[in-house]
Amino acid sequence: MEDQELNVRFNFNLTDEIFEGLELYSFVLSPLYSNLGILIMTEDFEMNSTYIVIRFYVLRKGPDGAFSIEDELQPLSFNSHESTQYFLESLPNMSALDLLVAMNQSSVKYSM
């Protein structure tokens, strides 16, 4: 059986300020709670950047069916595009322990 692409649409209540200086990387819906998700945003995620920030926002679905920001989690900083990309690609399969260790560091030096 071939892999099929799943197209799902979500509604968001987000202000323009959230996008100032940031770029949307991904939205991840909780596998346990369909009313919760994580918005992943990047700051200065360019090939030659030496200081890149990843911001995580907890979103909750409201009565209108749209997701709104409830909280911001601890941001992570990286010193290269390569380490940031590796972290972001590893994130969906990362154990809770790996994530806790990464979030406990002031500047993540995630090795490839």
N, C-alpha and C positions, 0 to 999 in steps of 0.2 A: 504494500500500500504506500502510495506516495505521500510525502509530507504536504499538508495543506496549510495554507496561510490563514490565520484566524484574524478577521477584521472586527474589532470591537470599538465602539465609540463611547467616550465618556464626556460628560459635561463638567465644566469647571467654573467656579466663581473666584477668579483671580484678578487682582488689581495690576495695573501697568507697572507699578513700582517694583513688583517681584522680579520683573524682567530687566530692570536697570542694571547693566553691567554683567548680567548672567545670561546663559543660554540653556534652554531645555535640553537635557540629555535623555531622560526617560521617566515614565510613570509606571510604578509597579503596584499592582493590586495585591492585597494580602490574600494568600491562599486559604487563610482561616476565617477571615472576616471580610465579606464583600463590601462593607461600608467603610473600610480603611484602605489607604494606599500611601505610598511614598513617592514624592516628586523629587527627582534628582536633577540638580542644576549645576552647571560648571561656570567657573569664572577664570578667564584668561587661558582657556584650553586650546592653546596654539602650539604648533610644532616646535618653536624655539623658546617657549616659555620656561622659565626656571622657578616660577612660583604659581602653581595652579591650585585653585580651591574647589572642592566639591561640597555643595550644600544639599542637605536632606530636609524635606518638609513633610510632616505628617498631615495627610488630608483625610477628612471625614465626609462621607456623603450625607447631605442634609435632606430634609423632607421633600425638597423640590427635585431630588435626584442628582444634584450637582455636588461635586467635591469642592470643599473649601479648606484653606490652610487652618490647621488647629495648633500646630507647634513647629518650631524649627529644632532639629537635632544638632548635635555637635558637628561643625564642619570639619573637613579633613583637608590638609594641604600636602602637596606633592612638589618635588623639585624637578620633574621632567614630564614631558608628554608621554613618553614610553611607560613610565611607572604608573601614571594616571590611567592610561588606556588599559594596562594590564589589570589594575585594581577594578576598574569599572566592568571589564569583561569577566572577572572572577567573582564579582559581587553576588550574582544570582546563585552560585553554587558554594559560596563561602559558609563555613560553619559559624555558629554564634561566637565561639571562642576566637576564631580568626578576626571577626569583626570587632569584638571587644578589645583585642590587642591593638588593632589598627586605630581604633577611636581613642585609645589611651595615650597614644603618641602625639606630641605636639606637631611634628612634621613626619609624615609617614614616608619611610624609605622602603617601599614595597619592591621586592626583588623579583625579577623575571626568571 
